[in-house]
C-alpha cells in the first residue's frame, strides 16, 4: 500500500527555488511526521479533501536568507474524508 511522502524545497532570499526533492517516500504517518513539523497549512481552503499539507516555517536561515519548506503528501489510496480529517487535525495542532 502506498504511504506518505515528505518533500522539501529550499527558497533563496529572492523567492527562487534552489533545491527540491523528497525527504522521505512511502512511509507510515508516524515516520513521515518525524521529517516535518508545523504549523501546517492545507493546500486548499476550505479544507474538504486536500492532497497535502505544508509547513512553510520548517527551517529559516536568518543570515543567508534561505528557507526550507516541507510538505506532507497523503497517499493516493486515502479517502477524501480521511484526508480532510488528517489535515484538520494537523492544521489545528491536534496531532
VMD Tcl script that builds the backbone (N, CA, C; Angstrom):
set m [mol new atoms 285]
animate dup $m
set s [atomselect $m all]
$s set {name element resname resid chain x y z} {
  {N N UNK 1 A 0.841 -1.174 0.000}
  {CA C UNK 1 A 0.000 0.000 0.000}
  {C C UNK 1 A 0.892 1.245 0.000}
  {N N UNK 2 A 0.622 2.197 -0.873}
  {CA C UNK 2 A 1.424 3.415 -0.908}
  {C C UNK 2 A 1.314 4.177 0.407}
  {N N UNK 3 A 2.400 4.817 0.794}
  {CA C UNK 3 A 2.419 5.540 2.050}
  {C C UNK 3 A 2.524 7.037 1.854}
  {N N UNK 4 A 2.919 7.701 2.917}
  {CA C UNK 4 A 3.063 9.151 2.930}
  {C C UNK 4 A 4.426 9.536 2.379}
  {N N UNK 5 A 4.491 10.706 1.763}
  {CA C UNK 5 A 5.735 11.272 1.263}
  {C C UNK 5 A 5.932 12.642 1.895}
  {N N UNK 6 A 7.188 12.994 2.135}
  {CA C UNK 6 A 7.522 14.334 2.596}
  {C C UNK 6 A 8.495 14.927 1.586}
  {N N UNK 7 A 8.155 16.103 1.055}
  {CA C UNK 7 A 9.020 16.792 0.114}
  {C C UNK 7 A 9.593 18.041 0.770}
  {N N UNK 8 A 10.697 18.525 0.190}
  {CA C UNK 8 A 11.317 19.755 0.683}
  {C C UNK 8 A 11.580 20.692 -0.485}
  {N N UNK 9 A 11.698 21.952 -0.168}
  {CA C UNK 9 A 12.049 22.964 -1.161}
  {C C UNK 9 A 12.831 24.061 -0.449}
  {N N UNK 10 A 14.019 24.383 -0.967}
  {CA C UNK 10 A 14.822 25.466 -0.431}
  {C C UNK 10 A 14.591 26.701 -1.299}
  {N N UNK 11 A 14.229 27.803 -0.649}
  {CA C UNK 11 A 13.913 29.053 -1.325}
  {C C UNK 11 A 14.945 30.097 -0.906}
  {N N UNK 12 A 15.531 30.801 -1.890}
  {CA C UNK 12 A 16.501 31.843 -1.544}
  {C C UNK 12 A 15.799 33.145 -1.175}
  {N N UNK 13 A 16.560 34.158 -0.834}
  {CA C UNK 13 A 16.011 35.431 -0.404}
  {C C UNK 13 A 15.218 36.169 -1.468}
  {N N UNK 14 A 15.339 35.729 -2.727}
  {CA C UNK 14 A 14.609 36.351 -3.832}
  {C C UNK 14 A 13.351 35.575 -4.211}
  {N N UNK 15 A 13.056 34.490 -3.465}
  {CA C UNK 15 A 11.871 33.682 -3.742}
  {C C UNK 15 A 12.077 32.620 -4.800}
  {N N UNK 16 A 13.320 32.380 -5.184}
  {CA C UNK 16 A 13.634 31.376 -6.205}
  {C C UNK 16 A 13.948 30.033 -5.545}
  {N N UNK 17 A 13.480 28.947 -6.144}
  {CA C UNK 17 A 13.792 27.606 -5.652}
  {C C UNK 17 A 15.226 27.266 -6.015}
  {N N UNK 18 A 16.027 26.883 -5.018}
  {CA C UNK 18 A 17.403 26.498 -5.290}
  {C C UNK 18 A 17.617 24.994 -5.183}
  {N N UNK 19 A 16.681 24.285 -4.550}
  {CA C UNK 19 A 16.753 22.821 -4.480}
  {C C UNK 19 A 15.397 22.301 -4.023}
  {N N UNK 20 A 15.038 21.116 -4.497}
  {CA C UNK 20 A 13.793 20.475 -4.059}
  {C C UNK 20 A 13.917 18.971 -4.275}
  {N N UNK 21 A 13.101 18.220 -3.544}
  {CA C UNK 21 A 13.126 16.770 -3.673}
  {C C UNK 21 A 12.323 16.114 -2.569}
  {N N UNK 22 A 12.601 14.829 -2.348}
  {CA C UNK 22 A 11.908 14.051 -1.333}
  {C C UNK 22 A 12.795 13.907 -0.099}
  {N N UNK 23 A 12.228 14.195 1.062}
  {CA C UNK 23 A 12.912 13.914 2.328}
  {C C UNK 23 A 12.766 12.439 2.660}
  {N N UNK 24 A 11.555 11.914 2.419}
  {CA C UNK 24 A 11.265 10.505 2.680}
  {C C UNK 24 A 10.072 10.114 1.812}
  {N N UNK 25 A 10.056 8.859 1.354}
  {CA C UNK 25 A 8.989 8.392 0.475}
  {C C UNK 25 A 8.364 7.103 0.992}
  {N N UNK 26 A 7.053 6.988 0.787}
  {CA C UNK 26 A 6.309 5.758 1.009}
  {C C UNK 26 A 6.492 5.190 2.418}
  {N N UNK 27 A 6.218 6.027 3.425}
  {CA C UNK 27 A 6.365 5.609 4.821}
  {C C UNK 27 A 5.044 5.779 5.554}
  {N N UNK 28 A 4.976 5.231 6.752}
  {CA C UNK 28 A 3.795 5.398 7.603}
  {C C UNK 28 A 3.722 6.826 8.120}
  {N N UNK 29 A 2.543 7.214 8.576}
  {CA C UNK 29 A 2.327 8.578 9.041}
  {C C UNK 29 A 3.297 8.956 10.156}
  {N N UNK 30 A 3.467 8.105 11.138}
  {CA C UNK 30 A 4.365 8.411 12.248}
  {C C UNK 30 A 5.791 8.676 11.796}
  {N N UNK 31 A 6.271 7.879 10.844}
  {CA C UNK 31 A 7.617 8.090 10.304}
  {C C UNK 31 A 7.695 9.402 9.528}
  {N N UNK 32 A 6.656 9.696 8.748}
  {CA C UNK 32 A 6.637 10.934 7.962}
  {C C UNK 32 A 6.655 12.155 8.872}
  {N N UNK 33 A 5.937 12.096 9.985}
  {CA C UNK 33 A 5.884 13.235 10.902}
  {C C UNK 33 A 7.223 13.513 11.569}
  {N N UNK 34 A 8.138 12.530 11.552}
  {CA C UNK 34 A 9.488 12.759 12.067}
  {C C UNK 34 A 10.276 13.700 11.153}
  {N N UNK 35 A 9.834 13.854 9.900}
  {CA C UNK 35 A 10.544 14.656 8.918}
  {C C UNK 35 A 9.907 16.012 8.649}
  {N N UNK 36 A 8.841 16.335 9.366}
  {CA C UNK 36 A 8.142 17.594 9.134}
  {C C UNK 36 A 7.558 18.081 10.458}
  {N N UNK 37 A 7.505 19.385 10.608}
  {CA C UNK 37 A 6.965 19.961 11.837}
  {C C UNK 37 A 6.188 21.219 11.465}
  {N N UNK 38 A 5.040 21.407 12.096}
  {CA C UNK 38 A 4.155 22.521 11.769}
  {C C UNK 38 A 4.672 23.847 12.256}
  {N N UNK 39 A 3.909 24.890 12.119}
  {CA C UNK 39 A 2.479 24.893 11.818}
  {C C UNK 39 A 2.206 24.519 10.360}
  {N N UNK 40 A 1.067 23.878 10.152}
  {CA C UNK 40 A 0.697 23.357 8.838}
  {C C UNK 40 A -0.387 24.207 8.185}
  {N N UNK 41 A -0.401 24.136 6.863}
  {CA C UNK 41 A -1.454 24.767 6.086}
  {C C UNK 41 A -1.844 23.792 4.969}
  {N N UNK 42 A -3.139 23.517 4.822}
  {CA C UNK 42 A -3.611 22.608 3.771}
  {C C UNK 42 A -3.483 23.278 2.412}
  {N N UNK 43 A -3.432 22.475 1.359}
  {CA C UNK 43 A -3.297 23.021 0.008}
  {C C UNK 43 A -4.610 23.597 -0.522}
  {N N UNK 44 A -5.662 23.555 0.274}
  {CA C UNK 44 A -6.937 24.134 -0.149}
  {C C UNK 44 A -7.660 24.712 1.062}
  {N N UNK 45 A -8.522 25.669 0.783}
  {CA C UNK 45 A -9.374 26.223 1.824}
  {C C UNK 45 A -10.702 26.589 1.189}
  {N N UNK 46 A -11.809 26.176 1.725}
  {CA C UNK 46 A -11.932 25.383 2.949}
  {C C UNK 46 A -11.387 23.970 2.750}
  {N N UNK 47 A -11.005 23.373 3.845}
  {CA C UNK 47 A -10.431 22.026 3.794}
  {C C UNK 47 A -11.553 21.024 3.548}
  {N N UNK 48 A -11.533 20.405 2.361}
  {CA C UNK 48 A -12.550 19.392 2.030}
  {C C UNK 48 A -11.921 18.043 1.718}
  {N N UNK 49 A -10.922 18.008 0.847}
  {CA C UNK 49 A -10.228 16.768 0.501}
  {C C UNK 49 A -8.822 17.111 0.020}
  {N N UNK 50 A -7.971 17.673 0.884}
  {CA C UNK 50 A -6.648 18.128 0.455}
  {C C UNK 50 A -5.746 16.976 0.038}
  {N N UNK 51 A -4.771 17.287 -0.772}
  {CA C UNK 51 A -3.787 16.294 -1.216}
  {C C UNK 51 A -2.523 16.352 -0.366}
  {N N UNK 52 A -2.256 17.515 0.258}
  {CA C UNK 52 A -1.075 17.662 1.096}
  {C C UNK 52 A -1.250 18.820 2.077}
  {N N UNK 53 A -0.375 18.853 3.080}
  {CA C UNK 53 A -0.266 19.992 3.985}
  {C C UNK 53 A 1.181 20.479 3.940}
  {N N UNK 54 A 1.362 21.772 4.126}
  {CA C UNK 54 A 2.691 22.374 4.005}
  {C C UNK 54 A 3.090 23.034 5.318}
  {N N UNK 55 A 4.361 22.888 5.662}
  {CA C UNK 55 A 4.962 23.592 6.798}
  {C C UNK 55 A 5.882 24.659 6.213}
  {N N UNK 56 A 5.379 25.890 6.111}
  {CA C UNK 56 A 6.143 26.966 5.482}
  {C C UNK 56 A 7.292 27.458 6.331}
  {N N UNK 57 A 7.212 27.265 7.614}
  {CA C UNK 57 A 8.245 27.770 8.516}
  {C C UNK 57 A 9.088 26.632 9.069}
  {N N UNK 58 A 9.391 25.642 8.228}
  {CA C UNK 58 A 10.126 24.482 8.733}
  {C C UNK 58 A 11.512 24.885 9.227}
  {N N UNK 59 A 12.291 25.560 8.390}
  {CA C UNK 59 A 13.643 25.956 8.787}
  {C C UNK 59 A 14.007 27.222 8.038}
  {N N UNK 60 A 14.307 28.277 8.770}
  {CA C UNK 60 A 14.686 29.555 8.164}
  {C C UNK 60 A 16.099 29.916 8.578}
  {N N UNK 61 A 16.947 30.174 7.586}
  {CA C UNK 61 A 18.314 30.622 7.823}
  {C C UNK 61 A 18.311 32.147 7.803}
  {N N UNK 62 A 18.330 32.753 8.945}
  {CA C UNK 62 A 18.208 34.205 9.042}
  {C C UNK 62 A 19.364 34.917 8.332}
  {N N UNK 63 A 20.575 34.410 8.471}
  {CA C UNK 63 A 21.735 35.108 7.923}
  {C C UNK 63 A 21.862 34.954 6.412}
  {N N UNK 64 A 21.547 33.789 5.875}
  {CA C UNK 64 A 21.700 33.564 4.437}
  {C C UNK 64 A 20.431 33.911 3.660}
  {N N UNK 65 A 19.295 33.998 4.352}
  {CA C UNK 65 A 18.035 34.288 3.671}
  {C C UNK 65 A 17.379 33.064 3.060}
  {N N UNK 66 A 17.992 31.896 3.211}
  {CA C UNK 66 A 17.431 30.658 2.658}
  {C C UNK 66 A 16.434 30.079 3.644}
  {N N UNK 67 A 15.295 29.656 3.125}
  {CA C UNK 67 A 14.317 28.996 3.992}
  {C C UNK 67 A 13.912 27.669 3.376}
  {N N UNK 68 A 13.571 26.742 4.247}
  {CA C UNK 68 A 13.157 25.410 3.813}
  {C C UNK 68 A 11.671 25.244 4.081}
  {N N UNK 69 A 10.978 24.770 3.071}
  {CA C UNK 69 A 9.555 24.477 3.169}
  {C C UNK 69 A 9.396 22.968 2.989}
  {N N UNK 70 A 8.602 22.341 3.830}
  {CA C UNK 70 A 8.340 20.903 3.684}
  {C C UNK 70 A 6.849 20.664 3.541}
  {N N UNK 71 A 6.497 19.609 2.819}
  {CA C UNK 71 A 5.090 19.259 2.607}
  {C C UNK 71 A 4.889 17.766 2.850}
  {N N UNK 72 A 3.806 17.444 3.518}
  {CA C UNK 72 A 3.396 16.065 3.768}
  {C C UNK 72 A 2.311 15.724 2.751}
  {N N UNK 73 A 2.613 14.780 1.862}
  {CA C UNK 73 A 1.682 14.373 0.809}
  {C C UNK 73 A 0.961 13.098 1.244}
  {N N UNK 74 A -0.364 13.121 1.121}
  {CA C UNK 74 A -1.180 11.980 1.538}
  {C C UNK 74 A -1.173 10.893 0.473}
  {N N UNK 75 A -1.321 9.621 0.883}
  {CA C UNK 75 A -1.355 8.522 -0.085}
  {C C UNK 75 A -2.563 8.632 -1.029}
  {N N UNK 76 A -2.379 8.169 -2.246}
  {CA C UNK 76 A -3.464 8.162 -3.236}
  {C C UNK 76 A -4.645 7.317 -2.765}
  {N N UNK 77 A -4.367 6.306 -1.966}
  {CA C UNK 77 A -5.416 5.387 -1.514}
  {C C UNK 77 A -6.238 5.931 -0.355}
  {N N UNK 78 A -5.843 7.042 0.203}
  {CA C UNK 78 A -6.553 7.630 1.340}
  {C C UNK 78 A -7.851 8.268 0.846}
  {N N UNK 79 A -8.924 8.045 1.569}
  {CA C UNK 79 A -10.225 8.584 1.161}
  {C C UNK 79 A -10.259 10.099 1.335}
  {N N UNK 80 A -11.121 10.799 0.589}
  {CA C UNK 80 A -11.246 12.241 0.773}
  {C C UNK 80 A -11.584 12.628 2.215}
  {N N UNK 81 A -12.460 11.868 2.850}
  {CA C UNK 81 A -12.817 12.158 4.241}
  {C C UNK 81 A -11.625 11.942 5.170}
  {N N UNK 82 A -10.841 10.906 4.918}
  {CA C UNK 82 A -9.646 10.662 5.716}
  {C C UNK 82 A -8.625 11.769 5.557}
  {N N UNK 83 A -8.445 12.246 4.316}
  {CA C UNK 83 A -7.523 13.359 4.066}
  {C C UNK 83 A -8.002 14.616 4.779}
  {N N UNK 84 A -9.316 14.870 4.740}
  {CA C UNK 84 A -9.869 16.052 5.401}
  {C C UNK 84 A -9.629 15.981 6.906}
  {N N UNK 85 A -9.938 14.841 7.501}
  {CA C UNK 85 A -9.775 14.696 8.956}
  {C C UNK 85 A -8.323 14.868 9.385}
  {N N UNK 86 A -7.410 14.255 8.638}
  {CA C UNK 86 A -5.997 14.363 8.990}
  {C C UNK 86 A -5.506 15.801 8.826}
  {N N UNK 87 A -5.882 16.452 7.743}
  {CA C UNK 87 A -5.462 17.838 7.517}
  {C C UNK 87 A -6.000 18.762 8.602}
  {N N UNK 88 A -7.254 18.600 8.967}
  {CA C UNK 88 A -7.838 19.435 10.027}
  {C C UNK 88 A -7.088 19.200 11.340}
  {N N UNK 89 A -6.796 17.950 11.659}
  {CA C UNK 89 A -6.070 17.642 12.891}
  {C C UNK 89 A -4.672 18.268 12.882}
  {N N UNK 90 A -3.965 18.163 11.765}
  {CA C UNK 90 A -2.622 18.736 11.674}
  {C C UNK 90 A -2.654 20.259 11.731}
  {N N UNK 91 A -3.559 20.862 10.985}
  {CA C UNK 91 A -3.627 22.324 10.907}
  {C C UNK 91 A -4.081 22.957 12.217}
  {N N UNK 92 A -4.745 22.191 13.067}
  {CA C UNK 92 A -5.199 22.686 14.357}
  {C C UNK 92 A -4.348 22.170 15.512}
  {N N UNK 93 A -3.167 21.633 15.183}
  {CA C UNK 93 A -2.213 21.136 16.181}
  {C C UNK 93 A -2.809 20.077 17.097}
  {N N UNK 94 A -3.643 19.202 16.553}
  {CA C UNK 94 A -4.245 18.136 17.341}
  {C C UNK 94 A -3.394 16.861 17.296}
  {N N UNK 95 A -2.421 16.841 16.424}
  {CA C UNK 95 A -1.506 15.684 16.323}
  {C C UNK 95 A -0.105 16.153 16.622}
}
mol reanalyze $m
mol bondsrecalc $m
mol representation Tube
mol addrep $m
